[in-house]
Amino acid sequence: MVHAERKHDLATMVIDEVVRYEGESNPDDEAILLAMRCGCDQQGLCSAAYGANASTGDIAVLQRLP
C-alpha cells in the first residue's frame, strides 16, 4: 500500500472490515472492498475484482494480506 509517497508492507496491514459485493444480474460480477490500516495508524481501502474475474495483480495483492 502506498500513502503520500510512503510504502507499507502488505504483510503488516490490519484488516478492519471486508465487504463483498455481487452483481444483481450476474452473480459472477463480484468485487471485494477491504478497510485496513498499518502499524502507524494510516487507514486505507483496497478494492478489487473477486472470484473468476479477479486479475492476477488483484490476486497477488490479496494473497499478501494477513
Residue frames as qw, qx, qy, qz and C-alpha x, y, z in Angstrom:
[[0.000, 0.891, 0.453, 0.000, 0.00, 0.00, 0.00],
 [0.428, 0.185, 0.004, 0.885, 1.33, 3.46, -0.88],
 [0.176, -0.887, -0.421, 0.063, 0.29, 6.57, 1.02],
 [0.025, -0.994, 0.100, 0.032, 1.76, 10.02, 0.38],
 [0.493, 0.687, -0.518, 0.132, 4.97, 8.53, -1.02],
 [0.341, -0.452, 0.770, -0.295, 5.36, 6.12, 1.91],
 [0.667, 0.092, -0.675, -0.302, 5.24, 2.41, 1.19],
 [0.607, -0.366, 0.524, -0.472, 3.80, -0.06, 3.68],
 [0.073, 0.189, -0.973, -0.108, 4.45, -3.78, 3.78],
 [0.649, -0.178, -0.384, -0.632, 1.18, -5.55, 2.95],
 [0.639, -0.122, -0.744, 0.150, 2.03, -8.35, 5.40],
 [0.227, -0.119, -0.570, 0.781, 1.84, -5.88, 8.30],
 [0.331, -0.253, -0.207, -0.885, -1.56, -4.45, 7.39],
 [0.182, 0.205, 0.832, -0.483, -4.50, -4.98, 9.75],
 [0.208, -0.305, -0.654, -0.660, -7.82, -5.64, 8.01],
 [0.226, 0.042, 0.511, -0.828, -10.63, -3.98, 9.94],
 [0.633, 0.375, 0.458, -0.498, -13.52, -4.92, 7.67],
 [0.117, -0.090, 0.816, 0.559, -14.22, -6.88, 4.49],
 [0.572, 0.453, 0.340, -0.592, -17.28, -6.35, 2.29],
 [0.272, 0.010, 0.824, 0.498, -18.07, -8.49, -0.75],
 [0.476, 0.449, 0.075, -0.752, -20.40, -7.26, -3.47],
 [0.380, 0.143, 0.867, 0.290, -22.21, -9.36, -6.03],
 [0.198, 0.071, -0.367, -0.906, -23.94, -8.04, -9.14],
 [0.597, 0.193, 0.462, -0.627, -27.74, -8.36, -9.19],
 [0.781, 0.464, -0.099, -0.406, -27.96, -9.54, -12.78],
 [0.764, 0.412, -0.485, 0.107, -24.76, -11.58, -12.87],
 [0.792, -0.608, 0.063, 0.009, -23.55, -13.50, -9.78],
 [0.837, 0.101, 0.027, 0.537, -20.11, -13.77, -11.43],
 [0.202, 0.726, -0.031, 0.657, -19.78, -9.98, -11.21],
 [0.692, -0.634, -0.286, 0.193, -18.13, -9.85, -7.78],
 [0.280, 0.691, -0.296, 0.597, -15.95, -7.29, -6.02],
 [0.686, -0.471, -0.428, 0.353, -14.33, -7.04, -2.60],
 [0.032, 0.820, -0.134, 0.555, -13.60, -3.94, -0.51],
 [0.728, -0.286, -0.450, 0.431, -11.20, -4.07, 2.43],
 [0.179, -0.922, 0.105, -0.326, -10.89, -1.35, 5.07],
 [0.874, -0.109, -0.244, 0.405, -7.40, -1.61, 6.55],
 [0.163, -0.960, 0.200, -0.108, -4.69, 0.20, 8.46],
 [0.695, 0.379, -0.474, 0.385, -0.97, -0.08, 9.00],
 [0.648, -0.324, -0.480, 0.495, 1.08, -0.02, 12.20],
 [0.212, -0.037, -0.133, 0.967, 1.35, 3.78, 12.09],
 [0.209, 0.548, 0.648, -0.486, -2.49, 4.00, 12.05],
 [0.236, 0.301, -0.395, -0.835, -2.76, 5.25, 8.48],
 [0.611, 0.305, 0.662, -0.308, -6.04, 3.99, 7.06],
 [0.193, 0.353, -0.587, -0.702, -6.85, 2.93, 3.54],
 [0.805, 0.268, 0.332, -0.411, -9.13, 0.95, 1.27],
 [0.117, -0.276, 0.844, 0.444, -8.40, -1.80, -1.21],
 [0.726, 0.385, 0.234, -0.520, -10.96, -2.53, -3.92],
 [0.046, -0.350, 0.855, 0.380, -10.55, -5.49, -6.24],
 [0.743, 0.076, -0.425, -0.511, -12.44, -7.85, -8.51],
 [0.468, -0.305, 0.760, -0.333, -13.29, -11.08, -6.73],
 [0.821, 0.209, 0.490, -0.206, -13.84, -14.62, -7.93],
 [0.771, 0.290, 0.459, 0.333, -13.41, -15.72, -11.52],
 [0.380, 0.863, 0.146, 0.300, -12.94, -12.14, -12.80],
 [0.474, -0.824, 0.173, 0.256, -10.08, -11.27, -10.43],
 [0.546, 0.758, -0.343, 0.100, -6.91, -10.18, -12.22],
 [0.836, 0.020, -0.371, 0.404, -3.56, -11.75, -11.40],
 [0.196, 0.436, -0.307, 0.823, -2.50, -8.42, -9.86],
 [0.580, -0.492, 0.052, -0.648, -5.54, -8.33, -7.55],
 [0.944, -0.200, -0.259, -0.029, -4.95, -11.93, -6.53],
 [0.648, 0.239, -0.395, 0.606, -1.27, -11.24, -5.75],
 [0.101, -0.479, 0.275, -0.828, -2.18, -8.28, -3.51],
 [0.756, -0.401, -0.031, -0.516, -4.95, -10.14, -1.67],
 [0.921, -0.045, -0.353, 0.157, -2.68, -13.14, -1.07],
 [0.469, 0.314, -0.413, 0.715, -0.05, -10.92, 0.58],
 [0.383, -0.552, 0.138, -0.728, -2.52, -9.51, 3.09],
 [0.043, -0.181, 0.890, -0.416, -2.69, -11.20, 6.51]]
